[in-house]
Amino acid sequence: MNTVIWIVVPYACLAVFIAGHVWRWRHDQFGWTTHTSQLLESRLLRLGSPLFHLGAFGVIGGHAMGLLVPASLTETLGIPEHLYHQVAVWGGTVTGIVMVAGLVLLIARRLVSGRIRRVTTGMDKVLYAFLAAMVVLGMTATVGENLLGPGYDYRETIAVWSRGIFWFQPHTELMTGAPLVYQLHAIGGFLFLALWPFTRLVHVWSAPLAYLWRPYVVYRARRGPVPAGPPAPAVVRDTALRYDRSGR
């Protein structure tokens, strides 16, 4: 069972992550967007979206530093383990709170606004539920285990296992003794990667860098009477009949 959970499942999720993106790009390029609903509601989005994205950037950066940077490297650079632990715990707590605040606002927006609720797809609901579960597990591990609890050195176990996945040398024995919340968070992270290609998160790979140098889009208010629209088909038909009969 340990082999299935800590080897088969991660590699299967990574395979779905890669193949899913290829399939999505080949068959659903028009759906490769954020599916923004800003025109339907902007008050909560204006606050929730920046909070969520800023928190997510911090959380992703913290995970990358904690999982991909080995302890031997920070020791070589002269960074004490206690200092690293304090920065990681408090930095993760602050960015996690920011992300939670943004996610709560985005979910509340989907619930309280009827217009947004009607355009929310089933995959959107799955995505928000998965994000909420991952955030709860992550905050429990960071705050419950490290800030308020006895602490757990994940760099000697989970980080080594995660790097081994990418080096094709996974050590399942390192995960069997990890706290349950860390185990759930780790396997949930790989399941989240498998879900990624089938959600609106694909827009992450289409960064709007062209916005940095494109000309401004100018919107002008229309003043004066609204011009009349095209005539109705019946009016055009009657006019043509009168023209044929009169010969003019």
N, C-alpha and C positions, 0 to 999 in steps of 0.2 A: 504493500500500500504506500509506503514512503516513496518508493521509486515512481509510482504513478503520480503522486501529489507534487513531489519536488523535482521531478525530471520530465515526465511525460506531459503534464499539464502546462508547465512553462513553455516548452518547445512547441506544443500544439498552439498555444496562444500567440506566440511569436509568428508562427507560420500563417495563422489566420490574419494577423495584423498586416503582414506583408502582402499576402495574396488578396486580402480584402481591399486594400488600397489600389492595387492594380486593377481589380475588377471594377471598383467604383469609378476609377478614372476612365476606363474603357467604355463603360456602359451608362454612366450617370454623371457626365460632366456638368450638365445644367443644374444638378442637385448639389454640386460641390461648392456650397455657399454657407453662410451663417444662418440663412433663412431668417433674416432680421425681421422683427415685428415692431420696430421703433415707430413707424407711422401709426400703429394702433394704440401704443401707450409708451410714453417717454419719461414720465416723472420718476417712477421707480427704477426704470432702466438706466437713467442718467446717473443714479447713485450706485445701484447694485452692480452694474457691469464693470466700472473701473475698480471697485473694491474686490470683486471676484477675480478679475484678471491680475491685479497687482498681487493679491494674496497667492494666486496660483503660480505666478512667476517665482515668488519667493519660496514657495513649497517645492516646486520642481528643482530650483537651484539648490535648496537644502538637501533634497534627496540625492541629487547628482553628487554633491560634495560628500555626503555621508556614505554612500554606497560605492562610488567609483574611486574615491581617493583613499588609498590604504593608510592605516595608522603609521606604518613605517615611514611614509613620505612626510607626514606632518611632524614626526619625531626628527627626521633629518633636517627639516626646515627650522627646527628649534621651537615648535609650538607645543607648549605643555598640554598633556591630555586633559587636565582639569579645565584649562582655558578653552580648549576646543569643545569640551562637553558643555560648558556654560553657554558659549556662543550658539552651539547647535540647539540646545534646549530652549533658551530664551528667544532666539531667532525663529525657531520653529513654532513656538507658542504665539508670538506676535503675528507672524505671517498667516498662521492657521486661523487666528481670531479674525483677521481681516478677510480671509477667504470665506469663513463661516458667515460673517455678516453679509458679504456680497451674495452668497448662495441663498441665504434665507430671503433676502429681498427679491432675488430672481424667481425663487419658488413661489413666494407670496404673490408676486406679480402674475404668475400663471394661474393662481387660485382665485384672486379677488377680482380680476378683470375678465368679464365675460367674453370680450372680443379676443383677448389673448388665449383664453381657455378653449375657444372654438378652433383656433388654428394650431393648438398643441397636438402633436402627433403621438402615437403610441411609443415610438422610439424616443421622443423627447421625454416622456414619462419615465421610461427605463433609464435613460441617461441621468436624469436628475435624481432618481432613487439610488442609482449606483454611486453618483458623486456624493450624495449625502451619507451613504454607508461608509465610503472610503474616508471621508472627512471625519466622521465620528470615530472610526477605528484609529486614524492617525492622531487625532487629538487625545484619545484615551491613552495611546502609547506614549505620546510626548508629555502630556500633563500628568496623567494618572501614574504611569510607571516611573518617569524620570523626575518630574518637577515635584510631585507630591509623594511619590512612592520611593522604594529603595534604589531605583535606577537599574538600568540594564545596558550592558555594553554590546550593542548590536554590531559594532565594527569588527568584532572578533568572530561573529557567527553569521548573521544575515548578510552583512556586506560581503564577506568572503564567498558565501554561497551564491549571491547574485552575480558577482564578477565571474565565478566559475561557470555560470550558465552561458555567458557570452564567450568564454574561453573553451567551452565544451569540456569542462572538468567540474561538474557540479558535485558538491559534497553534501549528500542528503543528511548525514549524521549531524551536521551543524544545525539543522533546522528542527530536529526532533526535540531538543531540549529548550527551544526558545519559548517565551511566554505565548499563550494562545492568541492574545491580541496582535502580537507581531506576526504570528503565523497567518492569521486571517488577513491582515493588512498586506502581507507579501503576496499571498496567492491571489488576493483581490486585485492587486496591482496588475498582475498578468492577465487576469480575466478582463480587466478594464481595457487593456491593450487590444484584446480580441474584439471587444465591443466597438472600439474607436472608429474603424473604417466605415461603419454603418450608421454613424451619427453625424450631426452637424460639426463635430470636432475636426473633420477633415479640412476645414477652412484654415487650420493652424499652418498647413503646408503651403498656403497661398497668401503669404504676407504681402500686404499692399504697399510695396516699396515705391511703386510709381507715383504714389500720392505725394512723395517728398519733392518731386520736381514738376508735376503736372500743373497747368495753369488753373487758377481759381474758377470755380463754377459760380457765375453771378446769377442770382435770382432777383427779378424785378417784379414789383407789384403792378397789376393792370389797373389803370385809371380810366375813368370814363365808362360809357356804355359798353356792354359786352356785344361784340359783333354777332350778327345773326348767323345761325348755322345753315348748313346746306338745305335746300328745299326738300320737302317730303317727296317720295316717289310718285304719289298720286298727283301732286302739283306738276311735276315734270311731265307726266304722261298726258294730263289735260292740256298743258301748254303745247305739247307736240301735236295733239289732235287738232287743236284750233289752228295751229300753223299750217297743217296739211290741208285743212278744209278751205282756208282763206288763200292758200298759195303764197303766203307771205311769211 
